[in-house]
């Protein structure tokens, strides 16, 4: 899942446009939002496990305002010679998603559920200027990478996502139609009755190929995240669920599974463009107000 950063020319202090920076450090990736003057914000991903390398990357940017958020924010701040502003992770996500929604021409004032789908998943209720975490699940990108490596031997996130696009999880998952005849139950036959259940009976089902396993894994994560977030949205009385996070990066298969679940539950699914950078962008915005 890690995406190596590309070297960028440094901007000497006191020369060139003013640089503002937001950094969101997750369990797997650090997300950077870089604003130079009034130009469009640039985004960058770097591995989160090498804090020294990340600190060097930040120092080279010579930003005069730096907002940091996420699990590694304190460690990064201690590793820098520059001043930083610590930003609450949920506040950062709310602020960043507000900007991204506006850029997509979508209403920003509507009360909604905001979902950060990263290594794990966190769900927040955004109500005006207030943001409150209302739930989440340990299922997320870390699940896809860990189980994906165990099931297919592939430990690369982008590779697993590409593999899933070639698969058919119906060869792995037990469907309602595999148990009931049409009309016997008031449920669509294509609904998943039990994820990965066909693996338990190799005498009746052909051995699955790696793409089918990868697709079933995205189904397992997507359907359960969708069900949990749909239930949370119902509990707090909102219709719109806004999704972002690195697990959705270049992952249309997972997005489609989530969209289908939300539609079934009567919720509206919105996917943020550049949504993996919502926390970093929010940290940049909040630190820049000082």
N, C-alpha and C positions, 0 to 999 in steps of 0.2 A: 504493500500500500504506500510505502515511502516513495516520494518523488524527489530526486536530487535537485537542488537549486542550481540555477545558472549564474555564474559570476557576473556581477554588475559593477560598472565603474563607480568609484566612490565620489561623493560630492564634498570637497573641502569645506571645513567650517568657515562661514562668512562669505562663501562664493556660491553663485547659482541660486536657484529657487529654494525657498524654505521647504524643509523636509519634515513631515509628520509621519509617525509610524504607529501601527497597532499590531500587537503580537498575541496570538491565542495559542497556548501550548497545551496540546492534548497528550494522550497516552502514546500515540503513534506518530503523529505529525504536528509540527508547529506551522501555523498559518500566519503569513505576514501581509498586511495591507499598508502600502506605501503611497503617500500623497506628496507630490512635489509641486509646490506652489498651488495654483488653481487648476492644474492639469488633472486628468482622470486618474483615479487610484489604480496602482499596479498591485498585482497579487503574486504571492510566491509561497511555495510549499517547501519545507525542509524537514529532515528527520528530527524528531523530538528527543531521541535518546542521546544525541551528542550535544550536550548543553554548551560545551566550549566552542564547538563549531558554530552553533546558533548565536552565541554571544559575539563571536568574531564577525558574523554576518551582520548583526545589528550595529556593532561599532562602526563598520565600514560605511554604513548609510549616513552616519553623522547627523541623525535627526535631532531637532531641537525640542520636540515633544514626542514622548514614547509612552503609549498605554499598553500595559501587559495584563493578560488575564489567563485563566486556565490553571490546570494542576501544577504546571512547572513555572508559574509566574514568579514566585518568590525566589526560586533558585536562579532563574535568569537575572532578576534584578540584582542579586548579590554578585553575579559574575560580570556585571557591567560597570564601567567607569562613568557612565552617563546617568542622569537622573531619569527616573521612571515614575509613572503614575499607575498604581494598582487599581484595577477595575473589576468589580464583581462580575463573575462569569455570566450570570443570568441577565444583569443589566446590559452587559456588552452584547449579548445575543439579541436582546430586545431592540437596542439602538441600531445595531447593524442590520437586522431584518427589516426594520422600518425604512431604512435607506434603500435596501434592495427591492422591497415591495414598491416603493415610489418609482424606482427606475423601471420597473416592469409595468408601470401605469395602473397599479392596483391600489385599492383603498387601504390606507394605513390606520385609520381610526377605528376600524371594526374590531370588536373584542374577538380574540381567536386563541387557538392552541398553537404554540410554537414548539416544534420538535427538532432537537439536535441529534442527528443520527451519525454518531462517530464510532469510536471503538465500542461504546455502549450507547444507550439511548436515554435522553432526558426530555421530559415534556414540561412546558411552562405555559401558564395562563398569562396572556398579555391583555391588560385592561387599561387602556389609556397609557398613562405614564407608569403604571404599576405592573410589575412582573413577578410571578410567584411560581416556583416549581411545584407541580401537582402530581408528579409521578415519573415513571420511567421503567426501564427493563435492562437487564444485563445482556440482552441480545443486541447485536450490532455488527460493526465491521470486524471487531475482534473475533466474534463467533464465526464469521465467514472465513477469515484467514486461518483460524485454528482448526476448525472442522474441515475446511477445504483442503488444508495440507494433509490431514489424516485420511480423508476419503479419496483424494485424487493424486496426492503426492506433489501438488503445486502449491507453493507458498507465496506466490506473487498475486497481489490483489487484482491488478488489471488483467492478469492472465486468467484468473478464476472467473471474472466477470465476462470476459470474451468467451471462455469455455461454456458458461451457462447459456449464452445466446445460441449455442449450437445444440443444446440439449432439450429434452422433453421430460419434465418431472412426473408426468403421468405414468412413466415406466418405473417410477420409484415410490411415489405417494399412492396411498389407497384412497380412491375417490368414493363419493356417495354412490355413484353409478356402478361401482364394483361390488357394492353390498346390496343395493335395492334396485328393483326393476323400475322403469319409468312409471311414475304415477303412484308408486307405493308410499312415497314420502314427499311432503310438500317442501322439498328443497331441490335446488338445481343439482343435477347429476355431476357437474364438473367441480363442485366444491370438494375441498380436501377433507376426507374423513380422518386420516391418520398419516402424518408426515413420515416418510421412509418405511412405511409398514410393509411394502412389497419385498423388502430385503429379508424379511423374516421367513419367507416361504419360497426358497429358490426352486423348489420342485414345480411350482405353478407359474413362476415368472422368470423370464430370461435374465441373466446377469446384467446389471446396469452398466452402461458406459460412463466414462468420466464426465462427459458433458451433461448427462442426465442427473448425475449426483450433484454437480455444481448448480444446475437449475433447481433441483429440489432443495438445496441448501438456501438459495435465495428465496425460495418459496416459504421455507420454514421461518426465516428471519422476517421477511416482508409481511406474511400473513399475521404473525404474532405481534409484531410491532404495530401493524394496522389495527388489529383487534384491540390491543391495549390502548392505543391513542384514541381510537374511536369511542371506547368506553369512557375514557377520561373526558373527551369532548362532550359526550352526552351528560356526564356527571356535573360538569361545570356550566352546561347550557350554552355551548358555542357550536356553530355549524362549520366554520372554516378551520382547517388544520394546515398549518404552514410548515413545510419540511425543508430542512437544510442539513448540511454536514458532509464530511468527506466520504462516507459510505455511499452517498448518492452520486458522487463524482463519476462522470462517464459511465453511469449505471442505469440505462433506461429500463432494463428488465426489472430491477427492483422497484423503480418508480412506478412502472405499470402495475405491478402487483399491489403496491400501496394504494394507488389510485382506484383500482378495482374494489379493494376492501372498503375504502372510504365511501365509494359510491353505493355499495351494498348496504352500508350502515347509515346512509342518508347524510353523509358529511361531504364537504367540498375539500378536495386536496389541492393545495397550491405548492409548487416546487420553486424555490428561490434559485434564480440564475446566480452563479457564483456563491451559492448558499454555504459552501464549506468555509467561506471567509466571513460569515456573518459576525462571529465573535471578534475576529481581528479588526474588522471594519468598525464595530461598535466601540472597541477599546480605543481606536484612533479617534473616533468622533467624541467620546467622552473626555479623553485626555486633552483634546484640542480646545475644549471649552474653558480650560483653566487660564 
